Structures are given as C-alpha cells and as structure tokens.
Amino acid sequence: MSKSSKKKNKPSAQAPKPAARPAAAARREPTFEEIRQRAYEFYVRRGGAPGREIEDWIAAERELRGS
C-alpha cells in the first residue's frame, strides 16, 4: 500500500465537551454507612423495639435519596 491510501487519525485540537448532566443525575447517592446510620436513628427513636429493621432501612433510603 502506498502512503496516500493509509489514513492516519490525527488527534483533534480540542477535546469533545462532556454531555450536560440533568440536575437529578448530578445528585450523589447516599453511602451504605449513611443509610445505616439514619436507619439506626429511626430504630432509636422508636425506643429500640426490634422487628422493623426493613421498614427503618427503606425509610432511611427514601429520606436520604429525596424520594
């Protein structure tokens, strides 16, 4: 092959711009530890009664995620 038949990819002078993020996508997800701590706070507020761990966890997730 001759040099003229080969195409070399030259890097562009400007890098492409990142796509704009919607406001909701920019929001940080709560960590496991943050959810655990908030669920524990619900547990303590209920007087430490066992049996509602899943409800406490879901309530903590909803609160921290803003849903």
Phi and psi restraints in degrees (range 20) as a CNS / XPLOR table:
assign (resid 1 and name C) (resid 2 and name N)
       (resid 2 and name CA) (resid 2 and name C) 1.0 -88.2 20.0 2
assign (resid 2 and name N) (resid 2 and name CA)
       (resid 2 and name C) (resid 3 and name N) 1.0 165.0 20.0 2
assign (resid 2 and name C) (resid 3 and name N)
       (resid 3 and name CA) (resid 3 and name C) 1.0 -61.5 20.0 2
assign (resid 3 and name N) (resid 3 and name CA)
       (resid 3 and name C) (resid 4 and name N) 1.0 -33.7 20.0 2
assign (resid 3 and name C) (resid 4 and name N)
       (resid 4 and name CA) (resid 4 and name C) 1.0 -70.6 20.0 2
assign (resid 4 and name N) (resid 4 and name CA)
       (resid 4 and name C) (resid 5 and name N) 1.0 -24.4 20.0 2
assign (resid 4 and name C) (resid 5 and name N)
       (resid 5 and name CA) (resid 5 and name C) 1.0 -83.1 20.0 2
assign (resid 5 and name N) (resid 5 and name CA)
       (resid 5 and name C) (resid 6 and name N) 1.0 -15.9 20.0 2
assign (resid 5 and name C) (resid 6 and name N)
       (resid 6 and name CA) (resid 6 and name C) 1.0 -91.3 20.0 2
assign (resid 6 and name N) (resid 6 and name CA)
       (resid 6 and name C) (resid 7 and name N) 1.0 134.0 20.0 2
assign (resid 6 and name C) (resid 7 and name N)
       (resid 7 and name CA) (resid 7 and name C) 1.0 -107.2 20.0 2
assign (resid 7 and name N) (resid 7 and name CA)
       (resid 7 and name C) (resid 8 and name N) 1.0 128.4 20.0 2
assign (resid 7 and name C) (resid 8 and name N)
       (resid 8 and name CA) (resid 8 and name C) 1.0 -100.4 20.0 2
assign (resid 8 and name N) (resid 8 and name CA)
       (resid 8 and name C) (resid 9 and name N) 1.0 136.2 20.0 2
assign (resid 8 and name C) (resid 9 and name N)
       (resid 9 and name CA) (resid 9 and name C) 1.0 -86.7 20.0 2
assign (resid 9 and name N) (resid 9 and name CA)
       (resid 9 and name C) (resid 10 and name N) 1.0 113.2 20.0 2
assign (resid 9 and name C) (resid 10 and name N)
       (resid 10 and name CA) (resid 10 and name C) 1.0 -90.8 20.0 2
assign (resid 10 and name N) (resid 10 and name CA)
       (resid 10 and name C) (resid 11 and name N) 1.0 137.3 20.0 2
assign (resid 10 and name C) (resid 11 and name N)
       (resid 11 and name CA) (resid 11 and name C) 1.0 -64.7 20.0 2
assign (resid 11 and name N) (resid 11 and name CA)
       (resid 11 and name C) (resid 12 and name N) 1.0 140.4 20.0 2
assign (resid 11 and name C) (resid 12 and name N)
       (resid 12 and name CA) (resid 12 and name C) 1.0 -72.3 20.0 2
assign (resid 12 and name N) (resid 12 and name CA)
       (resid 12 and name C) (resid 13 and name N) 1.0 156.0 20.0 2
assign (resid 12 and name C) (resid 13 and name N)
       (resid 13 and name CA) (resid 13 and name C) 1.0 -68.7 20.0 2
assign (resid 13 and name N) (resid 13 and name CA)
       (resid 13 and name C) (resid 14 and name N) 1.0 -29.8 20.0 2
assign (resid 13 and name C) (resid 14 and name N)
       (resid 14 and name CA) (resid 14 and name C) 1.0 -120.6 20.0 2
assign (resid 14 and name N) (resid 14 and name CA)
       (resid 14 and name C) (resid 15 and name N) 1.0 136.9 20.0 2
assign (resid 14 and name C) (resid 15 and name N)
       (resid 15 and name CA) (resid 15 and name C) 1.0 -75.1 20.0 2
assign (resid 15 and name N) (resid 15 and name CA)
       (resid 15 and name C) (resid 16 and name N) 1.0 147.2 20.0 2
assign (resid 15 and name C) (resid 16 and name N)
       (resid 16 and name CA) (resid 16 and name C) 1.0 -63.8 20.0 2
assign (resid 16 and name N) (resid 16 and name CA)
       (resid 16 and name C) (resid 17 and name N) 1.0 147.0 20.0 2
assign (resid 16 and name C) (resid 17 and name N)
       (resid 17 and name CA) (resid 17 and name C) 1.0 -78.6 20.0 2
assign (resid 17 and name N) (resid 17 and name CA)
       (resid 17 and name C) (resid 18 and name N) 1.0 139.8 20.0 2
assign (resid 17 and name C) (resid 18 and name N)
       (resid 18 and name CA) (resid 18 and name C) 1.0 -67.4 20.0 2
assign (resid 18 and name N) (resid 18 and name CA)
       (resid 18 and name C) (resid 19 and name N) 1.0 149.4 20.0 2
assign (resid 18 and name C) (resid 19 and name N)
       (resid 19 and name CA) (resid 19 and name C) 1.0 -65.2 20.0 2
assign (resid 19 and name N) (resid 19 and name CA)
       (resid 19 and name C) (resid 20 and name N) 1.0 144.3 20.0 2
assign (resid 19 and name C) (resid 20 and name N)
       (resid 20 and name CA) (resid 20 and name C) 1.0 -67.7 20.0 2
assign (resid 20 and name N) (resid 20 and name CA)
       (resid 20 and name C) (resid 21 and name N) 1.0 138.0 20.0 2
assign (resid 20 and name C) (resid 21 and name N)
       (resid 21 and name CA) (resid 21 and name C) 1.0 -94.7 20.0 2
assign (resid 21 and name N) (resid 21 and name CA)
       (resid 21 and name C) (resid 22 and name N) 1.0 137.1 20.0 2
assign (resid 21 and name C) (resid 22 and name N)
       (resid 22 and name CA) (resid 22 and name C) 1.0 -65.9 20.0 2
assign (resid 22 and name N) (resid 22 and name CA)
       (resid 22 and name C) (resid 23 and name N) 1.0 155.4 20.0 2
assign (resid 22 and name C) (resid 23 and name N)
       (resid 23 and name CA) (resid 23 and name C) 1.0 -57.2 20.0 2
assign (resid 23 and name N) (resid 23 and name CA)
       (resid 23 and name C) (resid 24 and name N) 1.0 -39.2 20.0 2
assign (resid 23 and name C) (resid 24 and name N)
       (resid 24 and name CA) (resid 24 and name C) 1.0 -66.2 20.0 2
assign (resid 24 and name N) (resid 24 and name CA)
       (resid 24 and name C) (resid 25 and name N) 1.0 -35.9 20.0 2
assign (resid 24 and name C) (resid 25 and name N)
       (resid 25 and name CA) (resid 25 and name C) 1.0 -71.2 20.0 2
assign (resid 25 and name N) (resid 25 and name CA)
       (resid 25 and name C) (resid 26 and name N) 1.0 -24.8 20.0 2
assign (resid 25 and name C) (resid 26 and name N)
       (resid 26 and name CA) (resid 26 and name C) 1.0 -76.8 20.0 2
assign (resid 26 and name N) (resid 26 and name CA)
       (resid 26 and name C) (resid 27 and name N) 1.0 -15.5 20.0 2
assign (resid 26 and name C) (resid 27 and name N)
       (resid 27 and name CA) (resid 27 and name C) 1.0 -68.7 20.0 2
assign (resid 27 and name N) (resid 27 and name CA)
       (resid 27 and name C) (resid 28 and name N) 1.0 135.9 20.0 2
assign (resid 27 and name C) (resid 28 and name N)
       (resid 28 and name CA) (resid 28 and name C) 1.0 -81.1 20.0 2
assign (resid 28 and name N) (resid 28 and name CA)
       (resid 28 and name C) (resid 29 and name N) 1.0 136.9 20.0 2
assign (resid 28 and name C) (resid 29 and name N)
       (resid 29 and name CA) (resid 29 and name C) 1.0 -75.3 20.0 2
assign (resid 29 and name N) (resid 29 and name CA)
       (resid 29 and name C) (resid 30 and name N) 1.0 143.6 20.0 2
assign (resid 29 and name C) (resid 30 and name N)
       (resid 30 and name CA) (resid 30 and name C) 1.0 -67.9 20.0 2
assign (resid 30 and name N) (resid 30 and name CA)
       (resid 30 and name C) (resid 31 and name N) 1.0 149.4 20.0 2
assign (resid 30 and name C) (resid 31 and name N)
       (resid 31 and name CA) (resid 31 and name C) 1.0 -80.0 20.0 2
assign (resid 31 and name N) (resid 31 and name CA)
       (resid 31 and name C) (resid 32 and name N) 1.0 164.7 20.0 2
assign (resid 31 and name C) (resid 32 and name N)
       (resid 32 and name CA) (resid 32 and name C) 1.0 -55.5 20.0 2
assign (resid 32 and name N) (resid 32 and name CA)
       (resid 32 and name C) (resid 33 and name N) 1.0 -44.0 20.0 2
assign (resid 32 and name C) (resid 33 and name N)
       (resid 33 and name CA) (resid 33 and name C) 1.0 -64.3 20.0 2
assign (resid 33 and name N) (resid 33 and name CA)
       (resid 33 and name C) (resid 34 and name N) 1.0 -39.3 20.0 2
assign (resid 33 and name C) (resid 34 and name N)
       (resid 34 and name CA) (resid 34 and name C) 1.0 -64.1 20.0 2
assign (resid 34 and name N) (resid 34 and name CA)
       (resid 34 and name C) (resid 35 and name N) 1.0 -42.4 20.0 2
assign (resid 34 and name C) (resid 35 and name N)
       (resid 35 and name CA) (resid 35 and name C) 1.0 -65.4 20.0 2
assign (resid 35 and name N) (resid 35 and name CA)
       (resid 35 and name C) (resid 36 and name N) 1.0 -44.2 20.0 2
assign (resid 35 and name C) (resid 36 and name N)
       (resid 36 and name CA) (resid 36 and name C) 1.0 -59.0 20.0 2
assign (resid 36 and name N) (resid 36 and name CA)
       (resid 36 and name C) (resid 37 and name N) 1.0 -44.8 20.0 2
assign (resid 36 and name C) (resid 37 and name N)
       (resid 37 and name CA) (resid 37 and name C) 1.0 -63.7 20.0 2
assign (resid 37 and name N) (resid 37 and name CA)
       (resid 37 and name C) (resid 38 and name N) 1.0 -43.7 20.0 2
assign (resid 37 and name C) (resid 38 and name N)
       (resid 38 and name CA) (resid 38 and name C) 1.0 -67.7 20.0 2
assign (resid 38 and name N) (resid 38 and name CA)
       (resid 38 and name C) (resid 39 and name N) 1.0 -38.6 20.0 2
assign (resid 38 and name C) (resid 39 and name N)
       (resid 39 and name CA) (resid 39 and name C) 1.0 -63.1 20.0 2
assign (resid 39 and name N) (resid 39 and name CA)
       (resid 39 and name C) (resid 40 and name N) 1.0 -39.1 20.0 2
assign (resid 39 and name C) (resid 40 and name N)
       (resid 40 and name CA) (resid 40 and name C) 1.0 -63.7 20.0 2
assign (resid 40 and name N) (resid 40 and name CA)
       (resid 40 and name C) (resid 41 and name N) 1.0 -38.7 20.0 2
assign (resid 40 and name C) (resid 41 and name N)
       (resid 41 and name CA) (resid 41 and name C) 1.0 -62.3 20.0 2
assign (resid 41 and name N) (resid 41 and name CA)
       (resid 41 and name C) (resid 42 and name N) 1.0 -39.3 20.0 2
assign (resid 41 and name C) (resid 42 and name N)
       (resid 42 and name CA) (resid 42 and name C) 1.0 -62.9 20.0 2
assign (resid 42 and name N) (resid 42 and name CA)
       (resid 42 and name C) (resid 43 and name N) 1.0 -43.2 20.0 2
assign (resid 42 and name C) (resid 43 and name N)
       (resid 43 and name CA) (resid 43 and name C) 1.0 -58.7 20.0 2
assign (resid 43 and name N) (resid 43 and name CA)
       (resid 43 and name C) (resid 44 and name N) 1.0 -46.8 20.0 2
assign (resid 43 and name C) (resid 44 and name N)
       (resid 44 and name CA) (resid 44 and name C) 1.0 -65.4 20.0 2
assign (resid 44 and name N) (resid 44 and name CA)
       (resid 44 and name C) (resid 45 and name N) 1.0 -41.8 20.0 2
assign (resid 44 and name C) (resid 45 and name N)
       (resid 45 and name CA) (resid 45 and name C) 1.0 -62.5 20.0 2
assign (resid 45 and name N) (resid 45 and name CA)
       (resid 45 and name C) (resid 46 and name N) 1.0 -30.7 20.0 2
assign (resid 45 and name C) (resid 46 and name N)
       (resid 46 and name CA) (resid 46 and name C) 1.0 -78.5 20.0 2
assign (resid 46 and name N) (resid 46 and name CA)
       (resid 46 and name C) (resid 47 and name N) 1.0 -0.6 20.0 2
assign (resid 46 and name C) (resid 47 and name N)
       (resid 47 and name CA) (resid 47 and name C) 1.0 92.6 20.0 2
assign (resid 47 and name N) (resid 47 and name CA)
       (resid 47 and name C) (resid 48 and name N) 1.0 11.3 20.0 2
assign (resid 47 and name C) (resid 48 and name N)
       (resid 48 and name CA) (resid 48 and name C) 1.0 77.9 20.0 2
assign (resid 48 and name N) (resid 48 and name CA)
       (resid 48 and name C) (resid 49 and name N) 1.0 17.3 20.0 2
assign (resid 48 and name C) (resid 49 and name N)
       (resid 49 and name CA) (resid 49 and name C) 1.0 -73.2 20.0 2
assign (resid 49 and name N) (resid 49 and name CA)
       (resid 49 and name C) (resid 50 and name N) 1.0 130.2 20.0 2
assign (resid 49 and name C) (resid 50 and name N)
       (resid 50 and name CA) (resid 50 and name C) 1.0 -76.9 20.0 2
assign (resid 50 and name N) (resid 50 and name CA)
       (resid 50 and name C) (resid 51 and name N) 1.0 168.1 20.0 2
assign (resid 50 and name C) (resid 51 and name N)
       (resid 51 and name CA) (resid 51 and name C) 1.0 104.8 20.0 2
assign (resid 51 and name N) (resid 51 and name CA)
       (resid 51 and name C) (resid 52 and name N) 1.0 -4.5 20.0 2
assign (resid 51 and name C) (resid 52 and name N)
       (resid 52 and name CA) (resid 52 and name C) 1.0 -126.7 20.0 2
assign (resid 52 and name N) (resid 52 and name CA)
       (resid 52 and name C) (resid 53 and name N) 1.0 31.1 20.0 2
assign (resid 52 and name C) (resid 53 and name N)
       (resid 53 and name CA) (resid 53 and name C) 1.0 -61.0 20.0 2
assign (resid 53 and name N) (resid 53 and name CA)
       (resid 53 and name C) (resid 54 and name N) 1.0 -43.1 20.0 2
assign (resid 53 and name C) (resid 54 and name N)
       (resid 54 and name CA) (resid 54 and name C) 1.0 -66.6 20.0 2
assign (resid 54 and name N) (resid 54 and name CA)
       (resid 54 and name C) (resid 55 and name N) 1.0 -42.3 20.0 2
assign (resid 54 and name C) (resid 55 and name N)
       (resid 55 and name CA) (resid 55 and name C) 1.0 -61.2 20.0 2
assign (resid 55 and name N) (resid 55 and name CA)
       (resid 55 and name C) (resid 56 and name N) 1.0 -42.2 20.0 2
assign (resid 55 and name C) (resid 56 and name N)
       (resid 56 and name CA) (resid 56 and name C) 1.0 -62.7 20.0 2
assign (resid 56 and name N) (resid 56 and name CA)
       (resid 56 and name C) (resid 57 and name N) 1.0 -42.8 20.0 2
assign (resid 56 and name C) (resid 57 and name N)
       (resid 57 and name CA) (resid 57 and name C) 1.0 -63.7 20.0 2
assign (resid 57 and name N) (resid 57 and name CA)
       (resid 57 and name C) (resid 58 and name N) 1.0 -46.8 20.0 2
assign (resid 57 and name C) (resid 58 and name N)
       (resid 58 and name CA) (resid 58 and name C) 1.0 -64.0 20.0 2
assign (resid 58 and name N) (resid 58 and name CA)
       (resid 58 and name C) (resid 59 and name N) 1.0 -41.7 20.0 2
assign (resid 58 and name C) (resid 59 and name N)
       (resid 59 and name CA) (resid 59 and name C) 1.0 -62.7 20.0 2
assign (resid 59 and name N) (resid 59 and name CA)
       (resid 59 and name C) (resid 60 and name N) 1.0 -40.1 20.0 2
assign (resid 59 and name C) (resid 60 and name N)
       (resid 60 and name CA) (resid 60 and name C) 1.0 -64.9 20.0 2
assign (resid 60 and name N) (resid 60 and name CA)
       (resid 60 and name C) (resid 61 and name N) 1.0 -44.3 20.0 2
assign (resid 60 and name C) (resid 61 and name N)
       (resid 61 and name CA) (resid 61 and name C) 1.0 -60.0 20.0 2
assign (resid 61 and name N) (resid 61 and name CA)
       (resid 61 and name C) (resid 62 and name N) 1.0 -46.7 20.0 2
assign (resid 61 and name C) (resid 62 and name N)
       (resid 62 and name CA) (resid 62 and name C) 1.0 -61.3 20.0 2
assign (resid 62 and name N) (resid 62 and name CA)
       (resid 62 and name C) (resid 63 and name N) 1.0 -45.1 20.0 2
assign (resid 62 and name C) (resid 63 and name N)
       (resid 63 and name CA) (resid 63 and name C) 1.0 -62.7 20.0 2
assign (resid 63 and name N) (resid 63 and name CA)
       (resid 63 and name C) (resid 64 and name N) 1.0 -47.7 20.0 2
assign (resid 63 and name C) (resid 64 and name N)
       (resid 64 and name CA) (resid 64 and name C) 1.0 -71.9 20.0 2
assign (resid 64 and name N) (resid 64 and name CA)
       (resid 64 and name C) (resid 65 and name N) 1.0 -28.7 20.0 2
assign (resid 64 and name C) (resid 65 and name N)
       (resid 65 and name CA) (resid 65 and name C) 1.0 -86.9 20.0 2
assign (resid 65 and name N) (resid 65 and name CA)
       (resid 65 and name C) (resid 66 and name N) 1.0 -9.1 20.0 2
assign (resid 65 and name C) (resid 66 and name N)
       (resid 66 and name CA) (resid 66 and name C) 1.0 74.5 20.0 2
assign (resid 66 and name N) (resid 66 and name CA)
       (resid 66 and name C) (resid 67 and name N) 1.0 26.1 20.0 2
